Amino acid sequence: MSIDPPGSGSTVRRIMLGASLRRLREERDLTREEAGFHIRASESKISRMELGRVGFKTRDVEDLLTLYGVLDDADRRGLLEMVREANTPGWWHKFGEVLPNWFVTYVGLEEAASVIRTYEVQFVPGLLQTAAYTRAVVQLGFPDAPESTIEQRVHLRMQRQERLKQKDGPRLWAVIDEAALRRPIGGPKIMHEQIEHLLEVARLPNITLQVMPFRFGMHAAEGGAFTILRFPESDLSDVVYVEQLWGALYLDKREDIDPYLTAMEQLCVESTTPGGTRDLLEDLLRENLYADI
């Protein structure tokens, strides 16, 4: 795990600021140890700052900018504004009571991503779920949770979907295992509505939807579900998110990312085309599996 879940603030803004500080340091041909000495800190603290793993103090960043030769007021203001933004909680922090710490990181990364590529096995991807389907999934995972908590979780998931509707929203490329579409989460009526919703969103220009059909048997992603996030900033590497039962892995090293990129490319080759996806979804609606609604 190479990205630590934050307690507060914007994960992506911290990573962006850290990348900018690293670039400035390298341009001055300074070591992390030299930079740390200048702000009365250790080399490891500079490393954590440059990776976006810690919060930023304005004084530390001001001192580093002076060391790195950033003396222009406008340039300094821009980077110091990033400090303020990095320490400002995102909208999702109002859901802190129901949002696990390990998932806070993902929501922040998802909010800033320009491309989201995901493969799901058990469920329809969260960004494509109906409220009724989400409610059924949450009730399965938290059978003893009070109704208010369940509704908060449903509202959080619906809120995450809002960015897909925005003009500058991300491109979503989702591959869903056929098993997820045949598993009657919440019962036939809810699944019928969910399949209809997938047919509707598949027509949106920023969403590509494919299905990994049973007929392929073994395939490139037998290890399970994962998501690859890509960002508009060239300084930021892709991040692979792999969810576990009570936690998650966040991978951003090239040697860790490449196998997932390869698996995703292979999945897209082997899965239905967008036209084939519509045909498969329409076939599912016609089958008896969803007839009893």
Buried (B, 14 or more C-beta within 10 A) or exposed (E): BBBBBBEEBBBBBBBBBBBBBBEBBEEEEBEBEBBBBBBEBEBEBBBBBBBBBBBBBEEBBBBBBEBBEBEEEEEBEEBBEBBEBBBEBBEBBEBEEBBEEBBBBBBBBBBBBEBBBBBBBEBBBBBBBBBBBBBBBBBEEEEEBEEEBBBBBBBBBBBBBEBBEEEEBBBBBBBBBBEBBEEBBBEBEBBBBBBBBBBEBBEEEBBBBBBBBEEEEEBBBEEEBBBBBBBEEEEBBBBBBBBEEEEBBBBBEEEBBEEBBEBBEEBBEBBBEEEEBBEBBEEBBEEEBBEEE
